[in-house]
């Protein structure tokens, strides 16, 4: 087995356990913090619109470098209304709660009937020495215009306004209150129409905000200087937030970052294609051994070219070309699903800081390196850097998006968590699967969907449950590429696409079912997600290290499905044949055989391999044409002469058609995807096609000579027939050797020491046979001259004899040209 395969699986295995964020051990110190603003407003005798939310956090004393605190679950918290105006009668919804997996707790508050300050504190029951967290509520204040988004350079759509109640439902009138607005932060150029405002005729004190010329969040502090009955002024700032958005810049950054990501994936994939082209041939050469080898080859090739879609399209091409059975293709597709997870593993390493250095190194290699292999690696490294540059660009834009009230509410509608009973909500979960499916269909790239998903979870816009649903939808959507490739293909290719859909859908159905099975004693933690979480650094249910969790879940999900379904390959193949009616077994390969498969053009090394296979077919037909052509000269008195002549003409015509088809196919192979050796070989390959066609032409020429012999009833002496027969045997041996050399290339034998020695043996034997044929031709021409001098040979028959001998001798020359091209790499090595 090639070393690439264990290396790929080793990388996938190690990536599951590489450090990502923090330890799962309980922290040494804990604290309770508020979530959101610590000062809010609300009308009297009404329940606050939003929950009062707190978070229990902690950190390890042994980890001073990691200053970020972690969520602490299952901590008991008690809520207390620590302050309110006398006799107001405010009510708390819950007085106790236990922190969830994210460390969050919440309660509701209904304000009393008097304006003023209300204060709710949350204290840790098991840590009485820890200071409580407090949220202050300005009772009797109705705030308008907060959390708005607006376009840069324009006014916010709604003014920032304050209404003050003196009693439930009774608001202050004109001149009865004074409010001060303070622009605390905001993009450059942001300004307020007025900083101090009195209650107007509509009962509000308000100001308008004109946004600056840059994107970014801003905050306004509102202070009540006069007006609250019984309180007067309040030395408490009520925060009001807004966001200035440069729509074009944000949209172009997100789409541009996505374009960079896709372009980087394409560059890296193309570079790996060129670098690993011959290795792919050797990997795919082990398919026929057993199912495990097919899975390993599929995983290895997909990891090398970083595209499961390309791998499955390649499988469609192999099936159309008749290079494999459906059962083998099924193994490769299973392996491709594993290999494609390496993309998510690479992205989850958070290598954003090396994006520009990687591009720099890649550009230097591309410009300076003389060896094509190094330039190919340069292109791969450039693509790698551009991937992370694109992710950086998207992340920068999403940093603004996550401050947008509209966008966060939109993502909040997509995001979900288990309910109080630990049950994953059904409709939101399936909605997230649908989003992943639609995104993959739209972008035609599962890697792109996963890349965007990881950026979203890194930005905190989507939590682990919704992200896992999107991941499942992505796995279903990635089958579409193979389906589209198979629509106009043969029966076997359509069956492979059918299996791909069944396999991915069944795997996702299994994961959906497991999402409703809890790990014993772990309420609200689906068993598969909790299992992945056990070996992923950090705690994903506390919102930690979600990108690494998703990468590990992606790998383990596809690996588990492959292990589970691999014993049923035969049954899947049978079911696919039942769904897609047609031939079966070897007949399905024959029915759909198309050697010059267009789906393989995107992988030049495999396309060239197919060209060699077709050249082998050409040589076989050319050799048959020469055999039939020679028979027309020596067997003019046989009853089947007309059929023999017709066969020779038909075979020559077929070689002409093959020449046209192969030349057209070669013209569609992207030259930029060729390795250095393949680039050198390409012109020789074109000449080889012409040489193979000339061999067929010489067979047709022999049949024309036979037609002249039969038409004129020319006598051919037994000596002449014996000499031509001996020369024909040498020519036939040379042509068979050329076929063998070409078949060796088509079978993908490596150009290492063993392959080079075999090719040199072909070349040496071919040159020996060519020399022998030329020597024989010279001797036979001299023999003919002697017979002509003695009068034992008809002069007209002699002309036919000389032309036939010359044609046969020329065939060996064309055959040796073919062998030289097929053995090009070994021949160049010997010259050096």
Residue, then its C-alpha position, 0 to 999 in steps of 0.5 A: x500500500x502506498x505510504x500516502x494512505x496511512x499518512x492521511x489516516x494518521x493526520x485525521x486521527x491526530x487532528x481529533x486530539x490536538x489542543x484547541x482551547x481549554x480543559x474540561x476540568x472544573x475551574x478553580x475559581x468561579x464568578x457570576x456575570x451579567x449578560x448584556x447591559x447591566x442597566x436597562x429600562x422598563x415600563x411600570x406594572x409590566x413584565x420586562x420584554x427580555x429575560x434578566x440573564x446571567x452567566x456563571x464563568x470560571x478559570x483554571x489557576x494553572x492556566x494563567x495564559x488563557x485569560x478567557x473564562x469558561x462556562x460552568x454548568x450545574x451551578x445553583x443560583x439564587x435571585x433576589x430583588x435587592x432594591x425597589x421604590x418603597x411599596x412598588x410591589x415588583x415580582x421576580x419570576x424565578x428565585x432559583x435556577x441552575x446554570x445550563x451547559x453554556x453557564x447561563x441562568x435567567x429570570x423574569x421581572x415584573x416592575x411595580x407601580x412606582x418609578x425609580x431604581x429596581x435592582x436584581x442580584x444573582x448570587x452563587x449558592x455554593x460560593x457565598x464569598x463570590x460577589x453577586x452580579x447585579x442588573x439595574x432597571x430604571x422603572x417607569x422609563x420607556x426607551x425607543x430607538x435602541x439597537x438600530x442598524x443604519x447606513x453610514x452617512x445617514x440618520x438612524x431611521x428612528x430617533x433615540x427617545x425617552x418617555x418617563x412615567x409618573x404613575x402606571x400609564x401616566x407620562x410626563x408632559x412638555x417641560x416636566x423632564x430633562x434628559x441628557x444624551x452622551x455619545x460615548x462611542x461610535x465611528x468617526x463623524x457620528x454626531x447627535x442633533x442635540x445632547x440635552x432635551x426636554x419632554x416635548x408635546x408628544x411626551x418624549x425627550x429625543x435626539x437623532x443620530x447621524x452616522x459617520x462614514x465608517x462601519x462600526x458599533x456605537x453607544x449613547x449614554x442617556x441620563x435622567x437629569x430631572x423628571x422622575x417623581x420622587x427621585x429627580x435626577x439619576x446618576x445612572x447612564x442608560x446605554x443605547x446601542x446602534x450600528x453603522x453599516x457600510x452595506x457595500x463594504x460589508x457585502x463585498x467583504x463577505x462575498x469577496x472573502x468567500x470568493x477568495x476561499x473558493x479560489x484558494x480551494x481551487x488553487x490548492x486542489x489544482x496544485x495537489x492534482x499536479x503534485x500528486x497526479x501519478x500518486x493518484x494513479x498508484x492509489x487507484x491501482x490498488x482498488x481491485x484488491x478488496x473493499x478496505x483498499x478501495x475505501x483507503x484509496x478513496x480517502x487518500x485521493x480525496x485528501x490529496x486533491x481536497x475535493x470529494x466532489x472531484x473524487x466522485x466525479x472521477x469515479x463516474x469517469x472510471x465507471x464510464x471508462x469501464x475501469x472498475x465495477x460498481x462495488x469498487x466505486x462504492x468503496x471509493x465513495x465511502x473513502x472520499x467521504x472520509x478524505x474530504x473531512x481533512x478540509x475541515x480539520x485544516x480550517x479548524x487549526x485557526x491558522x489565520x496568522x500564517x495566511x500572508x506568510x504562506x502566500x509569500x512563500x508560495x509566490x517565491x517558490x513559484x517564481x524562483x524554483x526551477x523544478x516543476x514539482x516545487x512550483x506545483x507545491x508553490x501553487x498549493x501553498x498559495x492556495x492554502x494561504x488564500x483560503x485563510x485570507x478569505x476566512x479572515x476577510x469573512x471574519x472581519x465582516x462578520x465581526x460587524x454583523x454580530x453587532x447588528x441587532x437585525x442580523x443577530x436576531x436573524x441568526x437567533x431564529x436559526x440557532x437553537x438549544x435543547x429545551x428545559x427537558x433536554x429535548x432538541x427542538x424538532x423543527x429548528x433542527x430540520x431547518x438547520x439541515x435544510x440550510x446546510x443542504x441549500x448552501x451546498x447546492x448553491x455553492x456546489x462545494x461542501x468545503x465552502x459550506x463548512x468554511x463559512x460555517x466555521x467562520x460563523x461559529x467562530x464569530x458566535x453567531x451560531x451555536x453547536x446544535x444548529x451548526x451540527x444540523x448544517x453539517x448534516x445538510x452539507x453531507x447530503x448536498x455534496x452528493x448533487x455533484x455526482x448526480x449531475x455528473x451521472x445524469x448523462x453518463x452510463x448505467x454504472x455511473x448513475x448507480x454509483x450516484x444513486x448509492x452516494x445519495x443513499x449512503x449519505x442520506x442513511x448516514x444523516x438519518x442515523x445521526x438525526x436519530x442519535x440526536x434524540x438519544x441522550x448520553x446517560x446522566x447528561x441531560x440535553x446532550x445528544x449521545x453522538x455530540x457528547x461522545x465527540x465532545x469527550x475527546x475535543x478540548x474544551x466543552x462545546x456545550x459551553x460554547x467552547x472550541x466549536x470549530x474543532x468540535x465540528x471538524x471532529x464530528x465531521x470526521x467521526x460521522x463519516x468514518x463511523x458511517x463507513x465502518x457501519x455500512x462497509x459490510x453491506x456493499x454488495x447489498x447497496x450495489x444490488x439495491x442500486x441496480x434495482x433502482x437503476x434498471x439495466x445491465x449488471x456485472x461485467x455487462x454494465x461496464x461493456x454497455x457504458x464503456x467510454x474510454x475517453x471519459x470527459x469527466x476525467x479531463x479535470x485530472x490530467x494525469x488520469x486523462x492521459x492514462x485514458x489516452x494511452x489506453x485508447x492508443x493501445x486500442x488503435x494499435x490493436x486495430x492497426x495490427x489487425x488491419x495489417x494482418x488482414x491486408x497481408x492476407x489479401x496479397x497471399x490469399x487471392x484464391x480464397x472464397x472469403x477474400x472480399x470479406x478480408x479486404x472489407x475488414x482491412x478497410x473497416x479497421x483502417x477507418x476505425x483507426x482514423x476515427x480514433x485518431x480524430x477522437x483522441x486528438x480532440x480529447x488531447x486538445x481539451x486536457x488543461x496543460x496547466x494541470x500537467x506535471x513537468x514529465x507530462x508536459x515533456x511527454x505531451x507532444x510525443x503523445x500527439x505524434x504517437x497517435x499519428x504513428x498509430x494511425x499510420x500503422x492502420x493506413x499501411x494495413x489498408x495500403x497492403x489491402x490495396x496491393x492485394x486488390x491489384x494482385x487479385x484484379x490482374x491475377x498476378x502470380x506471387x512466387x512461393x519464395x516471395x510469399x515465404x519472405x513476406x511471411x517472415x517479415x510479417x512475423x517480425x512486424x507483428x511482434x514489434x506491434x505487439x511490443x508497442x501495444x504492451x508498452x502502451x498498456x504499461x502506461x495505461x495501467x499506471x505502472x510507476x516510473x520508479x526503478x522497476x518501471x524504468x527498467x521495464x520500459x528500457x527493456x521494451x525500447x531495446x527490444x523494439x529497436x532490435x526488431x526494427x533493425x532486424x526488419x530493415x535488414x530482412x527487407x534489404x535482403x528480400x529486395x536483393x533476393x527479388x532482384x536475383x529472381x527477376x534477373x533469372x526470369x522467375x519473377x513477373x515484373x508486375x508482381x515484383x513491384x507489388x512485392x517491393x511495396x509490400x516489403x517497404x510498407x511492412x518495414x515502415x510499420x516497425x519504424x512507427x511501432x518503435x516511435x510509439x515505444x519511445x514515446x511510451x518509455x519517454x521518462x525512462x529514455x530521458x533518465x538513461x540519457x542523463 
